[in-house]
Amino acid sequence: LADNGMEDVTHQLDHEISRLEGVLHLEKMITAAGGKIFSTNGKKANFETTLNTCREAGGSIATPRSLAENDAILYFVKSFNTYAYLGIKESLIPSTFQLLDGTKLNYTNWHLNEPSGKGEE
């Protein structure tokens, strides 16, 4: 009986998660790529607030590591007609970027003649 009860609870939770994911997809607030879930609350904020909000939600600020992940982030940029902060920063060498923890980038998709340091990267 206990196993059936747990199975019922698990089934209910799976159903609820699926329903919520459907709503978030419809609201353009969630997408997936590269085995990761990318989400937004749709609110504008500064970098520190964005970083803290991601951490509080148990995640991290988006860092594209492939074309598919880059496209997932671009989905939000286009859907909300805004920019997106990424989990990268400029290193001590000008126009060279790295992950927030200092790790070298393995994937980039810069526009022509970028990064230029003019905020249009």
NORCORTA-V883769 format. One record per residue. N is the residue number from 0. RES is the residue in one letter. SS is DSSP state (2 for helix, 1 for strand, 0 for the rest). OMEGA is omega in whole degrees, -180 to 180 (NA if undefined). Layout:
N;RES;SS;OMEGA / N;RES;SS;OMEGA
//
This chain:
0;L;0;-180 / 1;A;2;179 / 2;D;2;178 / 3;N;2;178 / 4;G;2;178 / 5;M;2;178 / 6;E;2;178 / 7;D;2;179 / 8;V;2;179 / 9;T;2;179 / 10;H;2;179 / 11;Q;2;180 / 12;L;2;177 / 13;D;2;179 / 14;H;2;-179 / 15;E;2;178 / 16;I;2;179 / 17;S;2;179 / 18;R;2;180 / 19;L;2;177 / 20;E;2;178 / 21;G;2;178 / 22;V;2;-179 / 23;L;2;176 / 24;H;2;179 / 25;L;2;-179 / 26;E;0;-180 / 27;K;0;-178 / 28;M;0;179 / 29;I;1;174 / 30;T;1;-177 / 31;A;1;175 / 32;A;1;175 / 33;G;0;-179 / 34;G;0;-180 / 35;K;1;173 / 36;I;1;176 / 37;F;1;180 / 38;S;1;178 / 39;T;0;171 / 40;N;0;177 / 41;G;0;-178 / 42;K;0;175 / 43;K;0;-180 / 44;A;0;176 / 45;N;0;-175 / 46;F;2;-178 / 47;E;2;178 / 48;T;2;178 / 49;T;2;179 / 50;L;2;-180 / 51;N;2;179 / 52;T;2;178 / 53;C;2;179 / 54;R;2;180 / 55;E;2;179 / 56;A;0;179 / 57;G;0;-179 / 58;G;0;177 / 59;S;0;179 / 60;I;0;-173 / 61;A;0;177 / 62;T;0;-177 / 63;P;0;179 / 64;R;0;178 / 65;S;0;178 / 66;L;2;-180 / 67;A;2;179 / 68;E;2;176 / 69;N;2;179 / 70;D;2;178 / 71;A;2;178 / 72;I;2;179 / 73;L;2;176 / 74;Y;2;179 / 75;F;2;179 / 76;V;2;-180 / 77;K;2;-178 / 78;S;2;-177 / 79;F;2;178 / 80;N;0;-177 / 81;T;0;176 / 82;Y;0;175 / 83;A;0;171 / 84;Y;0;178 / 85;L;0;-180 / 86;G;0;178 / 87;I;1;178 / 88;K;1;177 / 89;E;1;179 / 90;S;0;178 / 91;L;0;176 / 92;I;0;-178 / 93;P;0;180 / 94;S;0;175 / 95;T;0;-175 / 96;F;1;-179 / 97;Q;1;174 / 98;L;1;-178 / 99;L;0;179 / 100;D;0;178 / 101;G;0;180 / 102;T;0;179 / 103;K;1;176 / 104;L;0;175 / 105;N;0;-179 / 106;Y;0;172 / 107;T;0;179 / 108;N;0;-177 / 109;W;0;169 / 110;H;0;178 / 111;L;0;180 / 112;N;0;176 / 113;E;0;0 / 114;P;0;-178 / 115;S;0;-177 / 116;G;0;-179 / 117;K;0;178 / 118;G;0;-178 / 119;E;0;-175 / 120;E;0;NA
//
